[in-house]
Each structure stands twice: as structure tokens, then as C-alpha cells.
Amino acid sequence: MKLVNIEEVNNPIIYISIAFISASLAFAFLESRYIWLAVLTVGLFFIFIKISTNYAFTLIIIIFFSLSIINNYIYYNLDITSDFNGSITVTEKKSYYAIGSYKGRLLYLEGDLKNIKTGQKIDLYGSFDKKIDFENGTLGSLKLLKVNSVCDTYKRKLYNLREKVFESLKNNIGERKSALISSVAFGYTDNLDEADKTDMQNLGVIHAVSVSGLHVALIFNLIKGLLGVKFGIVITLVYVLLTGAAFSSIRAFIMVLLLNSAVIFKKKYNGLGALAFSAAVITLVKPYAPYKTGFQLSFLAALGIILFSKPINKRLYRLPKILNDTVSVSFAAEVFTIPIMLTKFGECSLLFLFGNLILVPLLNILIYLGNLMLITVNLPKVFDFLSFVVLKIIGIFDSINDELNLILSGSIYLNKNMVLLYCFLLLTILFYVKGFRKAKILPLIVFAQLLISIYSPILRIDYLKEGGCLVSYRGERKIITNSRNVDMKKLKEKNIAYEGYRQAKRVSICDNISLVLEEKNYILKIKNNKYLLRFSNKEKIYGNYDIIDFVNKKVDGFYIINDKLYCF
């Protein structure tokens, strides 16, 4: 067979990267018994490859796709005996769970975790229960029965340094402010106040508290300017490890490395190629990465900036350069991340532009000062002076933050169905620019489907992760929740609901159909039939019911047609 014209394909790394990601998704779908999704993913991917490239290159892509499938199989099929005896490294520790790494695979850790810290290597004996979670990349749960020894890895020593800075800052400026700068400067979010998280999310600058490309670029450019490229790369790598090596920081570091390598070797830097290469590397090492929200937001934001920041910049040429650059990057970064924000969180910020224009410059200063404190933590006089400066800057930050939240409404809450409408709007614009004028009918079709979905001519009940359900029927939409702490107003706005019931003993839906509160769950009564809608697994179940298990994610919702349930 004659393979020709392979060199005609521009940016082949982009297709290879998409092959790795598609293979990871298809493998997870197949193993989770979502065969139709696996077939759809593979089919759409190869249709895209065939249309975009040539026959010879398609054969090469098949090889890379197959290698990624094999890589996924090797990752998820590591042989771990139920009687575990070995060493793991703690990669994440929260108040109620921990995750450890064993031979490059992630495991949930259970048992007595009080004295365990992130970055420690633990030699232990335990009981392993295999249960693959593709979304989190974990192979199962490991219950710690006996800890033989504990030692600190180099990461733990780096984490000790940032915790030392936090404790020293807490003595100088208080816990809340020290937690804020520790989060902004080096991603230490364990003590960050929930109110600060909410405020920054409302203002569209939540990325500042999870180390992102912004942090990596700032640190690298500073060190590069002071000590040169080589020192800049080495110190930036240490910074990435110090901050926990999030997908966003790894992506940014790889792109910085490629950019400076291109300069050194006098090659033209390709932003899309660098982005694709970093995605391929991360997906190859961590096959579960495409499922993680951090991975999705980081790469889609970077893709938006690469594709749209310059065109937007040209449109806004009359603005001052600094203002133009900030506005262009801010809008470009939001183009592809809005669907993810709406899908994952049910909301997106309207104030991202104000946040990036006004607050990000202050946050950039805090990033520099916070990292300078890492160096001066053992110099009390210098550290105390920097603490004073930080205190004043945070005071300014708080004042602006409060004013913006008072003057403007922070977020819009949209139904997840609107994500589909938004995506089709993007596709329509793309097709329209390419000359397909009839594509403008696509959003109208989706909008009609959205209206039908909201109206819901068939009785439908959807599970809400906040605790409760949404009942939709012929224009009436009701929120029914068993949680005292849920923000009912926000929940109603997100789901376009008109009525809300909190721990109501009985809610009538329509003739012969009602919901009755049963401890933390609800009983659905349909004529003479009863179904238990399970929202909590803490309550014992009394009585003989058919169970609709929401809490364990076995069911997302159901339709009621002719008094029969059809789950989805």
C-alpha cells in the first residue's frame, strides 16, 4: 500500500492529541456499559479525521488511537490483591477522604486518616476493594488496617514550606487573609473561606485560587527577567510541584517549555500545536484527565485565547492597549468554558470582565508577594514588612470586591439545556462564516426543543445534586428538597422553577400523583403504587417499596406515562 501525502497534514499533533482523548473517553464509556456512547465517540472521531486529513494519515491515527486504548487498559487493569501490602503516596487529603498513588494509579483511602498528610509515603497493610471510577481515575478503595511506616517525599517537604508560610502569615494578619494569599499565591486552599470562594466565583476570578497558566506565566517571566531562561524553567518547575501540579499548571509549564525551546532552536512557535502536545502528554500519563473539570476548563480557556484573542483585539483597536489586551483575553477565555461552567455548576459569571480588569492586577501583585514570602519566611523583619504590604492590598481587594458585588449581580443561573443552545450557536457562527447560510436554522430548532423541555408535556422528575428533585409538567416546575441548607432562590433560578418546597410533608403534583416526606427521602404515590425516591443513604428503609436510587447515581430521573415509570 502506498502511503503518500502524510506531510500535507498541518499540525498532526492536534489529531494525535484528539485521538488520545477520544480513546480515553471511548474506553471509559465501553467499560461503563455505555456502548452507544463509545460507538458514537469513535464514529464521530474517525469521520472528523477522514474529512480533515487523508487516507494515509488516517491509518497512522488508527495506530495512535489503538495505543491509547492499550494505555487505558494497562492503567485500569493493574493487578492488586484484596490483601494489600505495599507503599502508597498520598496525593490528596481532605477532611473526609484521601487519595493515594500506587504504581501510578489512584486509590481512594479509607480508615484512620487523621495523621496522614498530602505528600507522605506510607508503607501499610490494608484491604483493597476494586471499583473503578473513571471520572476520578481511581481503581478502587483501600482500607488502611495497619501503617508500618511513614516518610516525607520531596513534595511533602515543599508542602511543609507553604504551610509554614500560612502559619506565619496567620500570626501577622489573621487566618482569613493568610488563607486568601496562600490560595492565590501557591494554591494552598485548605483554609480558604467559603465566602471568598463565592465572591471570586461571582466575579469570574476563581481561577486565581487554583494555580493556573496565569500563575505559571507570571513566575516564569519574573525569574526569566532576573536570572535567565534556564533558571526560569527550573524554578518554575519547582513552583508547579509546590502548588500540587494541577493539570492547568502542567499544561502551562509544557507550553512555556516549548515556547522557549522554539526560541533557542530558532523555530516558529505554534500555540495550537503546543496546546495539543501538552494535552497528549497529560492524557498519556493520566488517562482519566479528560474527565476532570480542571483539565477541561484549562485547555478550553487556552484554546479560546489562542483562537479568538487576536480577532477580538483587532475589533477593539480603539481601546488603550492594556485595556484592549485584558478585554480580548477575558472574552476569548470564556468562549469555550461557558458550556463547562453551566454543565458542571449550573451557572456562569457575568462579572468576569470587571473581575479581570480590576481585581486580577491586585491578585497578580499578591502572587508575587506570596511567593516572595516563601523565600523570606525565615527572615522575620522582611517577612513582617511584606505581611504589612499584603494586609493593605487585601484591604483594597476586599473593598473593591464588596462594591462590585453590591452594585452588580454576580452570576446568571441557566438551565443545563441552554448549554446545547449555546453550543449550536457556536456551530452556527462557524458554518455561517464558512458560507453555509442555511445553518442559521439550527439554533431555532434547538430553541424549540428547549421550550418543549421546559414546558414538559410529559410528567418528568429530575434529581438535583443539591438534595431534592425538580418536577416538570405542562409549564409547572417545582423544586422539592429535603435539605435545610440549600439556597432555594438560587436553585429555582438555575432550574427555571416557579415554586419551591422545603421539607414539605406532602406535595400534590397532579391527579392521583403526589410526593410524601419520609425521613430524608420521599414516597412517590401513583394511585395505589408507591415508590421510594432515595435522596439519603443514611436512613433505614421501612416498608416494601420499589426504590428509585438517586443518591448512588443509579438513576438521574424518570418520566411518568400512563402511571408507569420510565427511568433515565
ABEGO torsion letter per residue (X at the ends): XBBBGAAABBGAAAAAAAAAAAAAAAAAAAAAGBAAAAAAAAAAAAAAAAAABBAAAAAAAAAAAAAAAAAAAAAAABBBBABBBBBBBBABBBAABBBBBBGGBBBBBBEBAAABBBGBBBBBBBBBBBBBBAAAGBAEBBBBABBABBBBBAAAAAAAAAAAAAAAAAAAAEAAAAAAAAAAAAGBAAABBAAAAAAAAAAGAAAAABBBAAAAAAAAAAAAAAAEAAAAAAAAAAAAAAAGGBAAAAAAAAAAAAAAAAAAAGBBBBAAAAAAAAAAAAAAABAAAAABAAAAAAAAAAAAAAAAAAAAAAAAAABBAAAAAAAAAAAAAAAAAAAAAAAAAGBBBAAAAAAAAAAAAAAAAAAAAAAAAAAAAABAAAAAAAAAAAAAAAAAAAAAAAAAAAABBABBBBBAAAAAAAAAAAAAAAAAAAGBAAAAAAAAAAAAAAAAAAAGABBBBBBBAAGEBBBBBGGBBBBBBABAABBAAAAAAAAGBABBBBGBABBBABBGBBBBBBEABBBBBBEABBBBBBABAABBBBEBBBBBBAAAGABAEBBBBGGBBBBX
